[in-house]
Amino acid sequence: MIFKRKKKKLDNFNSIGLIKDITLPLVPFGDKITNSDVVLVCIDRIASQCAKLKARCIKKDEDGIATERKSNLSFLLKSKPNDFMTPYQFTYKIVSLLLLNDNAFVYPLYDKDTLDIKALYPLNPILVEPIVDESESYYLKFYFENGESYILPKENVIHLRRFYSSSDIFGGNGSSSTHEALLKTLGINDALLQGVEKAVFSSFQIKGILKLNGLLKEEDKNRAVEAFNRALEPSGENKSSIIPMDLKSEYTPISVDPKVVDQETLDFVQSKILDYFGVSKEVFANSYNEEQFNSFYEATIEPLAIQLSEAFSIGLLTDNELKNGNEIVFYSERLQYASWQTKVSAIEKLMGLGLMSINESRALLGLEPIEGGNKRLQSLNYVDSDKANKYQIGEEEKEEINDESNQGNKTSDD
C-alpha cells in the first residue's frame, strides 16, 4: 500500500467548475490501442530513448554553474526510484503511460517523520476525477482496477500532459474521444491486415478439382479424394512427384492469386499512426542514419525531456528551492549513442576548446580512465577574448610608436 489516506474529512467535494472545461473526469484509453503492434513499437521507440535520459537534482549559482545536489532525492532519481523499478524502467513506464493516455501521474511517497521523499511511483488509474473543497483547494481522486480510490492534493502529484490544449487540467480532452482519429486509423489498419490474412489463408484452401468420370456414391467420392491426397503427401526419401491416375479420374490444378492489399495503401495508413506519435518510418524500422535519428530526437524526445524536467522540478521542489536555483534536469547523453566517427570528431573539437578532459573522452569511447586524465587540454590556437583585446591594443600601440619613430627619423634627416 503506497498511499496514506488523508485524515481531513472530505465531505463537501464537487467537480471543479471554476476552471474551464473541467467538468469531466479523465478516462484513460490505453487499453483500447495496445492491441496494435504498430502502436506498441512506436511507444517503445520513444520510451526507450527517454529512459536513457539521466535525471539529476542540481543547483545553479549566480553564474549559472550547476553542481549536483547530494540528497535522498538525488539518490532516488539516480539509482532507485522505488523498490520495484530501476531508473530506466521508471522513466520508460512514465513515458509509456503518457503516450497511451495523454496523461501520466507520479506519486511521491513521503516519510511521515522526516518528510523526506521515500519513493516515486508511476500511477496507472482507470479514472481520475478533479475535485475541489470549500476552501478552493484542488485534489485529484484516483480510481484503480482493484476498486480502491484515493484522494491526493493536486500539488503533491507530478502530472505530465500531452496534447494539452482543450482542457485546463488534463491532457487531451479527458476522454477517449480525443483519439477518435487514431482509433479510426487503427481500425482501418486492422481491417487491411485481416484482409491480407484471409486472402493468404484462402489461397491454401483449394488446390484443384479432381474429376471422377462416372456416377459414384458419396462415400466412393470421399474414398477417391482421400486416396488422391495420400498420393500427394510425401512419405520417404524416394517419394516420386508423379501421381498415377487411371481413365476414370482427371485432375485440374487451380492457380489462386490472392488479391493482397496494395502496399502503398498499407504504408499510408501506418504512416498516419507513426505521425500521431512522432516516429519516422526509419526509426520505426530501426534502420535510420544519424541525420534521421537526430531529427527524431529533436522533434520528439527533447520536448519530452523538457517536460519531464519541469514537471519533476515543480512537483518535488519547494518554491523557495526553485527560487534559489535548484531544479531537476533530465540530461541527454546523445553522444554516448552516436557513431564512432561522430564521437571521434566531437572529441577532437571539444578537447581543443577545453570543454572535455581526457577521461571524459575515454569514457565516451568506452575506455577506462587513466591516471591524470581529468585535466582539460586546450589548443593554443584559442585565447581568452580579454587577452585577445589586450593583445590587439598592444599591437596597435606598437604600430603607433613605430609610426611616430619613423616620422621622427624622417624629420631629423631633413
N, C-alpha and C positions, 0 to 999 in steps of 0.2 A: 504494500500500500504506500504509494508515494505522496498522496495528498493528505492534508490535515484539514478537517472541516473547521470553518470559522466559528468561533463561539458567539459572535454577534448575531442577534436574531434578525433573520432576513424575511420578514413577513410581507412588507408592502413593496413588492417589486413589480414593475411594469415594463413592457417592451419600450425601448427607447423611442421617444417621439420628438426629442429635442434636436436630433441631428437628422439631416436629410436622408431619406430612403433607408432608415434603419428599423423598419417595422418587421422585416423578415429575418428569420434565423439563417445561419449558414448550413447548407446541406451538402456535404462533400459528395462528389460524384465519381471518385477514383475507381470504384469497383465496376463502373459501367464501361470503362475503356481499357482495363488491364487485360482483357481477353485478346487484344490486338497485339501481335508480336511487333508490329511497326512502332506502336506507342511505347512498348517496353524497351525496345532498343534505343529509341530517341531519349527516353528518360535516363537510361543507363549511360549513354554517351555524355549527357550534360552532368548528371550527378557524380559520375566517376571523375570528371575533371574538377568539379567544385570540391570534391573530397580531398583533392591534392593540395588545396589551399591550406596554409598554416595559420591558425588562429593564435594571436598573441595579444596580451594585455600590455600596453605601452604607455609611457608618459613623455610628452614633448616639453622641452624647456622653452624659454623665450626666443631662442634662436632656431626653434623648430627641430632640434636634435632629439631623436627618440631613443629612449632606453627601455628595456623590458622590465616590467614590474615583477618582483618576486612575491607571490601571494598564493593563497589557496585557489583563487580564481584562475591564476595563470597555470597552475598545475592541472586543473580540470580541463581547460581549453587545450593545453599542450599534450597531456598524457592520458587522462582518464575522466571523461565527462560523466560517466556513471558506471555502475558495476556490470553493465551488460554490453557496452559498446566501446570500441576504440575511437579515437578522434576521426579517423577516416570513415568508419561506419556511421558515426554520429552525424557528420555533415552530409553524407550520402543520403541518410534517412530524411533529414530535413528538406533537402532539395527535391527529393523524390515526392514527398508529400506536397510540397509547394507546386510542383509541375502537375500533379494529379488533381489537386483541389483548388488551385489558385490561392491557397492559404496554408500556412504552416505555423504551428504553435509549439513553443518550447517552454517548459515549466521549470524554473529554478527552485530546488528544494533547499530551504534554509535551516540551519541548526537553531533550534529554539532557544538555546542558551547563549551561544556566541554570535548568533545572527550571521555567521559565515555561510556562504553557499556550499552545500554538501554535494550536490549533484545537479546535472542538467538532463531533463527528459523530454524528447520529442513526443508530442501528443497526437493521437490519431482518433479523434472523436467521430461519431456518426452524426452529431448535430451540435451546433454551437449557437447559443441564444444570448444576444446582448441584453443586459438589464441595467436598471438604474434605481437607486433607492431615493428616499425622500430628500436626502441632502445632495442629490445630483452627483453622487459618486458612481462611477461606471464599473460594471462587473461583466464577466463572461461566464455563462453556465455551459459546462461541457457534459454531453451525454455520450456514454460508451456502450459498446455491444453487450457487455455483461449486465446492463441495466443500471449501472451506477451513474450518478450525476454529481458534479462538483461545481461550486461557485468560487471563482477566483477573481481578485481585484485585477482590472484590466492592466494596470501599470506593473503588475507582478508577472505578466506573461509576455514573453518575446513573441512578436507577431510579424510574420513576413507575408507579403501580398504580391500577387501577380495580376495583371490587367486591372490595376487599381484606378478605376475611373467612375463607374456608376454608383458605387456605394462609398459612404464615408468611413466605414469601419472595416468591411471585408473586401477582399479581392474578388474579381468577377462581379456578379450581382447577387451573390448569396444563395444561388440555386443552380441546378444542373442546366437550366435554360440558357445560361451563359454559353454553354458548349454545344448548342444545337447544331451549329455549322460543323464542328468537329465530329459530333455523333453521326450526322448525316453522311459525312465523308467516310467515316469508319464503316457505316452500313453499306455504302456503295462498294468500298474496297472488299468487305467480307463477301458481298454478293458476287463480285467478279471472281474472287478466289474460289468460291463454291462452284461457280460455273466452270472454271478450269478443271476442278477436281472431278465434277460429274462428266465432263467431256472426255477426260482421260480415262476414267473408270469405264465409261460406256464403250470405249474403243476396244476394250478387252473382253467384252461380253459375247459378241457374235463374230466368229471367225470365218464361217462359211455355211453353205447349205449342202446337206447330204440328201441327194435324191435317190429314193428307193423305188425301182421300177416294179410295179405290181401292186395289188391290193393286199395290204398287211394289217393284221390286228395291231392294236396299240402296244401290247406287250412285245410283239415282234419288232416294231419300230424302235422301242426303247432298247431292246437287246442289240439291235444293229448299231444304234448310236453308241452304246457302251463299248461294243467291240471296236468301233472306229476310234473312239477316244483312247482306248487301251493301246491301240496301234500307234497313236501319236505320242504316247508317254515314253520317255527314254527309260530303258532297262538294261543296263550293261554297257561296257565299253565299246562293243562292236555293234551297237544298235544302228541299223540302217535308216536312212532318211526316206527310203522308198516304202510306200504303203501299197500292198497288193489289193486289187479290187476286181470283182467279177462283173459280168454284164448286167447284173441285177441292180447295181448301185452306181451313182455318179456324184462326185463331189465338186462343188463350185466355190472357190475361196472368195471372200468378200474383203475388200480393202477399205477399212474405215478411216477416214481422215477427220479427226475431231476438230471442230471449229473452236479453237482456243481464242481467248480474248486478245485483242490487239495489244501488243506490248506497250505501245505509246499511250494507250488509254490507261493501262495499269500504272505506268510510270507517272502519268499526270495526276491520278488520284492519290498515289502515295506521296507525290511531291507536295500536295496540299497538306498532308499530315506533317511532313517534315518542316514545312514553312511555319505551321502553327507552333512548333516547339523551337524553331530557330536552329535547325540542324540541316546542314547541306547534305546532298546525296553522297559526296565523297567521304564526309565524316561518318555518315550512317553506315557506309560500307567499309569503313576503316581502311580506305585506300586513298588518303589525302597526301598532298605535298605540304611543305612547310608554309607556303603562302596561303593555301586554303585553310590550314589549321589556324593560322594567325587571324584570318578573317572571322572564323567561327568563334575563336576565343574572345576577340574584341567585341563582337556583336552580342554574344550570348553569355559567356562566362563572366566577363568583367562587370557587367551590370549586376549580376547575382552576387559577386564578391563585394561590391559596394553596399548592396542592400543588407547582406549578412553583417558587415562591419557596423553599419549604422544601427541596425535593429538590436544587435547584441550590446553595443555601447549604451544605447538608451535603456535597454531592459535590465542590464546588470550593474550599471554605474550610477551613482547619485549625481544630482545636478551640480553639486559642489565639486565632485571629482571631474566631471566633464569640463567645468569652467577652469580647472587647474591643469588642463592639458592631458587628462587621461582619456584613453579610448581603446577599443578593441578593434584590431585590424586583421582581416583575413588576407595574408600575404600570398602573392603568386610567385612561384619559383619556376617560371616558364623556361628559363634556360636549362634547368635540370632535365627537361624532357625534349630539348631541341636536338637537332642532328649534330654529329661530331664536328662537321665543318663549321656550323654556326657557332658552336661552343668555342672552338679554337679562334675564330675570327673575333668573337666578343671578348675573349681573354686578352688577345693582343691589344685591342683598343682600350679596354677598361684598365688593364695594368699600366699601360702607357700614360693614362690620365691619373694614376694613383688611386683609382676607385676600388681596386681589388688586390688582395695580398696573394702571395704565392700559395699558401694553404687553401685559400678560398678558390683559387684556380684549380688546384689539385682535387679539391672536393667536387667541383663541378665535373671533372673528368673521371670521377670515381676512384681517385687515388688517395692513399693515406697521407696525413700531414707529415711534414718533416720539421726537424728542429730549426728554429729561427725563421720559419716560413710565414710568421704572422706579420712580418714587416711589409709595408707598402712601397713599391718601387714606382718611380716616375721618370718619364723621358725628359731629358734636358732640353728638348725642343719646346717644352711648355714652361711658362714663367708666370708668376703672380702678376695680376693686372696692375697693382700699385707699383710693383718693381718695374714693370714694363713702362709705365708712365714716367717714373723717375729716370729710367734708362734713356727714354726718348728725350726728356727735358735736358738731361746731361749731354746728350749728343748734340742737341740744338745749341746749348750754351757753348760747347766746344767749337761748333761751326762759327758762332758769332765772334768768339775770341780770335779764331783763326782769321776771320774776315777783317777784324779790326787790326790784327797784327800785320796782315798783308797790306792793308791800307796805309799803316804807319810806315812800313818799309818803303812803299812807293813814294811817300812824301819826303822821306829822308834822302832818297835817291835823287829826287828832284832838287 
